[in-house]
Amino acid sequence: MQDRHIGDVRVTRIEEQMGPGFPAKDFFPEFDPQAFQAEQHWLAPSYYQPESGRLMTSIHSWLLRTAKHTILVDACSGNHKPRPGMPRFDMLDTKYLDRLREAGVQPEEIDYVMCTHLHVDHVGWNTRLENGKWVPTFPNAKYVMSRTDHEHWAALAKKPDTETYQVNTYNDSVLPIVEAKKAEFVSGTHGMCDCLTLKPAPGHTPGQIRVDLDSRGKRAIFAGDALHNPVQVPLWKWNSRFCEDLDLARKSRHTLLADCVEQGALLMPAHFAPPHAAYVKDKGDRFELDWDWDNARGR
């Protein structure tokens, strides 16, 4: 289990799943075979599986430990949750909580759960099944989420034509948190825990937020799904099939990458395969990744 230290904050990745995901040609609406081929020399095999044509995808949380707080950024997919039509997330039985405990943290010790957005693979462990009822997995935590995102998904969950897995995601992983009065809704830029700033990063969902960390001058940006795969750094105009506003998602992605360059911040997305995080370099007409974290961490 790999730890990173950003200033005084200890950051640990808590894995739920790792492996091939969607076919690349189906995942990116702007997919161009020639442009993708030009990047394959560094994408394969770590971030792209040529034999299957699928993107390699990690689903993980980031665990942050400050002097005062224990914070979880995103809560993956969860166990025992019906997700018809989404086999990667349907009725899972993973060792996620065991891995959290192996990192030295009990669920009761989490102070905040940061929900960058309310998609199926980011809120699942918000709740767990207990005696037939969905209850907060982290009973002492405040669950911080975008008010805009919550209003959007709460409305969709009531519409008859909404996909079943989306309705279930809200009803079993978000609504119980709201009903338990554990939700804390935020709007705009919002500072908290002395070292975190939540900033709007809309487009992938209407209210997606990013989590910016600044400790003793060292910075990291937890990107949610502003980007899913490393190819979206050089090809930053490419969106995912799940981005709801393509133009706005593209703008948020560019802003985030440019901020990483300007601030020397470590990019920490929710789905990158190993080594899961990288610095970003500006190459004029494109961005590139600097994976050599050990040499770059003195920045």
C-alpha positions in Angstrom: 0.0 0.0 0.0 1.6 3.2 -1.2 1.6 6.4 0.9 2.5 9.8 -0.4 3.1 12.9 1.8 1.9 16.2 0.6 3.4 18.6 3.1 2.1 17.4 6.4 -0.8 15.4 4.9 -0.4 11.6 4.5 -2.3 10.4 1.4 -3.0 6.7 0.9 -4.8 5.0 -2.1 -7.5 2.6 -1.1 -8.2 0.2 -4.0 -11.6 -1.3 -4.8 -11.0 -2.6 -8.3 -8.2 -2.7 -10.9 -8.4 -4.0 -14.5 -9.7 -3.6 -18.0 -12.7 -1.3 -18.4 -14.5 0.1 -21.4 -13.2 -0.2 -25.0 -11.3 3.0 -25.8 -13.1 3.5 -29.1 -16.5 3.4 -27.2 -15.4 5.5 -24.2 -14.4 8.7 -25.9 -17.0 10.5 -28.1 -14.2 12.3 -29.8 -12.1 9.2 -30.4 -9.8 9.4 -33.3 -7.9 6.2 -34.2 -4.8 7.9 -35.5 -4.5 10.3 -32.6 -4.9 7.4 -30.1 -2.4 5.3 -32.0 0.2 8.0 -31.7 0.0 7.8 -27.9 0.0 4.0 -27.6 3.8 3.7 -27.2 3.4 5.0 -23.6 -0.2 4.0 -22.9 0.3 0.2 -23.4 0.2 -1.9 -21.4 -0.2 0.0 -18.2 -3.1 2.3 -19.3 -4.4 0.5 -22.4 -4.7 -3.2 -23.2 -4.0 -3.6 -26.9 -5.2 -7.2 -27.2 -8.7 -6.3 -26.0 -8.8 -2.6 -27.0 -9.8 -1.7 -23.4 -8.7 1.0 -21.1 -7.0 -0.1 -17.9 -8.9 1.4 -15.0 -8.5 1.7 -11.3 -11.4 2.4 -9.0 -10.1 3.8 -5.7 -10.5 6.3 -2.9 -7.9 8.6 -1.6 -7.5 8.6 2.2 -6.1 11.8 3.6 -4.8 12.1 7.2 -4.1 15.6 8.5 -3.1 16.5 12.1 -6.8 17.0 12.9 -8.9 15.1 10.4 -9.2 11.8 8.5 -10.8 12.3 5.1 -11.9 10.0 2.3 -12.1 11.4 -1.2 -14.8 9.4 -3.1 -16.2 6.1 -2.0 -16.0 3.8 -5.0 -18.8 1.3 -5.9 -19.8 -0.5 -2.7 -20.9 -4.1 -2.0 -24.2 -5.9 -2.5 -25.6 -3.1 -4.7 -27.9 -3.9 -7.6 -26.6 -2.2 -10.8 -28.4 -3.7 -13.7 -26.7 -3.1 -17.0 -23.4 -2.2 -15.3 -21.8 -5.5 -14.6 -18.5 -4.0 -13.2 -20.5 -2.5 -10.4 -23.3 -5.0 -9.9 -23.6 -6.9 -6.6 -20.0 -6.7 -5.7 -18.3 -8.4 -2.8 -14.9 -6.7 -2.5 -12.3 -6.3 0.3 -12.5 -2.5 0.2 -13.2 -2.0 3.9 -10.4 -4.6 4.8 -8.0 -2.5 2.8 -9.1 0.6 4.6 -8.4 -1.1 7.9 -5.1 -2.4 6.6 -4.2 1.3 6.0 -4.8 1.8 9.8 -8.2 3.4 9.7 -11.5 2.1 10.9 -14.7 3.3 9.2 -15.7 5.0 12.5 -12.6 7.2 12.3 -13.5 8.9 9.0 -14.4 12.6 9.7 -15.3 13.6 6.2 -16.3 11.9 3.0 -15.7 14.1 -0.1 -18.1 13.2 -2.9 -16.6 14.8 -6.0 -19.7 13.8 -7.8 -22.6 11.4 -7.4 -21.9 8.7 -10.0 -22.2 5.0 -9.3 -18.5 4.4 -8.8 -17.9 7.3 -6.5 -20.7 7.0 -3.8 -21.2 3.2 -3.4 -19.4 2.9 -0.1 -21.3 5.8 1.4 -23.6 3.1 2.7 -23.5 -0.5 3.6 -26.3 -3.1 4.1 -27.2 -3.8 7.7 -30.3 -5.9 8.6 -31.8 -5.2 5.2 -31.3 -1.4 5.5 -28.8 0.9 3.9 -26.9 2.8 6.6 -23.9 5.1 6.6 -20.7 3.2 6.3 -18.8 5.9 8.0 -21.2 6.7 10.9 -19.2 9.7 12.4 -18.5 11.4 9.1 -20.0 14.4 7.3 -20.5 13.6 3.6 -19.6 16.7 1.6 -21.3 17.0 -1.8 -22.3 19.6 -4.3 -25.7 21.0 -3.9 -26.1 21.3 -7.6 -25.1 17.6 -8.2 -27.5 16.5 -5.4 -30.4 18.4 -6.8 -29.7 17.0 -10.3 -29.6 13.3 -9.2 -32.4 13.6 -6.7 -34.7 14.9 -9.6 -33.5 12.2 -12.0 -34.1 9.4 -9.5 -37.8 10.3 -9.6 -38.2 10.2 -13.4 -39.7 7.1 -14.9 -37.3 7.0 -17.8 -34.0 7.2 -15.7 -31.8 4.1 -16.0 -32.4 1.7 -13.1 -28.8 1.6 -12.0 -28.9 5.4 -11.6 -32.1 5.4 -9.6 -30.6 2.7 -7.4 -27.4 4.6 -6.9 -29.2 7.6 -5.6 -31.7 5.7 -3.5 -29.2 3.3 -1.8 -26.0 5.4 -1.7 -27.1 9.1 -1.4 -30.6 9.4 -0.1 -29.8 7.4 3.1 -27.0 9.9 3.9 -29.4 12.8 3.4 -32.1 11.2 5.5 -29.5 10.4 8.3 -28.7 14.2 8.2 -25.0 13.3 7.4 -24.9 15.3 4.2 -23.2 18.7 4.0 -24.0 20.6 0.8 -21.6 23.0 -0.7 -21.7 25.5 -3.6 -18.9 27.5 -5.3 -15.4 27.6 -3.8 -15.4 26.3 -0.3 -12.4 26.0 2.2 -12.3 23.4 4.9 -10.0 21.4 7.2 -7.4 24.2 7.1 -5.7 22.7 4.0 -8.5 21.8 1.5 -10.3 24.0 -1.0 -13.3 22.6 -2.9 -13.7 24.1 -6.4 -16.4 23.6 -9.0 -15.3 21.4 -12.0 -18.6 20.9 -13.8 -19.3 19.2 -17.1 -18.8 15.5 -16.3 -21.8 16.1 -14.0 -23.5 19.4 -13.4 -22.0 19.9 -10.0 -18.7 18.0 -10.0 -16.1 19.4 -7.6 -12.4 18.9 -7.3 -10.5 18.9 -4.0 -7.4 21.0 -3.9 -4.8 20.3 -1.1 -2.2 22.8 0.1 0.1 21.9 3.0 3.3 23.7 3.7 3.4 24.9 0.1 3.0 21.4 -1.4 -0.1 20.9 -3.5 -2.2 18.2 -5.0 -5.5 18.2 -6.9 -8.0 15.4 -6.5 -9.6 15.5 -9.8 -12.7 13.2 -9.5 -13.7 12.4 -13.1 -12.5 15.6 -14.8 -10.4 12.9 -16.6 -10.5 9.1 -16.5 -7.4 7.9 -18.4 -3.9 9.4 -18.8 -4.5 9.9 -22.6 -6.8 12.8 -21.6 -3.8 14.8 -20.5 -2.2 15.2 -24.0 -5.6 14.8 -25.7 -7.3 17.0 -23.2 -10.2 17.9 -25.5 -11.4 14.3 -25.4 -14.4 13.7 -23.0 -15.8 10.4 -21.7 -19.0 8.9 -22.8 -20.4 9.8 -19.3 -19.7 13.5 -19.5 -23.0 15.4 -19.6 -21.9 18.8 -21.0 -19.0 18.1 -23.4 -17.9 21.8 -23.8 -18.0 22.5 -20.0 -16.2 19.2 -19.2 -13.5 20.1 -21.7 -13.1 23.6 -20.1 -12.9 22.2 -16.6 -10.3 19.7 -17.6 -8.1 22.3 -19.3 -8.4 24.6 -16.2 -7.5 21.7 -13.9 -4.4 20.7 -15.9 -3.3 24.3 -16.3 -3.6 24.7 -12.5 -1.5 21.6 -12.0 1.3 23.1 -14.1 1.1 26.6 -12.6 1.0 25.4 -9.0 3.3 22.4 -9.3 0.4 20.3 -8.0 0.3 16.5 -8.1 -2.6 15.3 -10.2 -4.6 12.7 -8.3 -7.4 11.3 -10.4 -9.9 8.6 -9.3 -9.2 6.1 -12.1 -5.6 6.2 -13.2 -3.8 2.8 -13.2 -0.4 2.6 -11.4 1.4 4.8 -10.4 -2.1 6.5 -10.1 -0.8 10.1 -9.8 1.6 12.4 -11.7 2.8 15.9 -12.2 1.8 17.8 -15.4 4.0 19.6 -17.8 3.0 22.2 -20.3 4.3 21.5 -23.8 2.9 24.4 -25.6 0.1 22.9 -27.6 -0.5 20.0 -25.2 0.0 18.8 -21.7 2.2 15.8 -20.8 2.6 13.7 -17.6 5.6 13.4 -15.4 5.4 10.1 -13.7 8.7 10.4 -11.9 7.1 11.3 -8.6 10.2 10.6 -6.5 12.3 13.1 -8.4 9.5 15.6 -8.7 8.3 15.7 -5.1 10.8 18.3 -4.1 8.9 20.9 -6.1 
